[in-house]
Amino acid sequence: MDMLFIVVHVLFGLGSFAGSLMLAVGFKDKFNELNTLQKSGILLTIISLFATIAVTMVSKGNMIAAIIFIALGAVACGYLAFAKTKEA
């Protein structure tokens, strides 16, 4: 049962990871047009997911993977926050 829990946890984590990256890519051109609540929600989702993964990796002693995930999270947030809005 423990192994099943771990596998399901990993699968949901990978789904969340993919979803947060899809949010970053999907909203890159429209992010500056969103209101503050919408922007905050998207950024909080991305930051929380990457932080959760990094904390889990650090707790298992894998500092390099944690640093990689922190860098990926920073890039995803930077990609959104500093992307230029396309003009029509």
Secondary structure by P-SEA (a helix, b strand, c coil): caaaaaaaaaaaaaaaaaaaaaaaaaaccccccccaaaaaaaaaaaaaaaaaaaaaaaaaccaaaaaaaaaaaaaaaaaaacbbbbcc
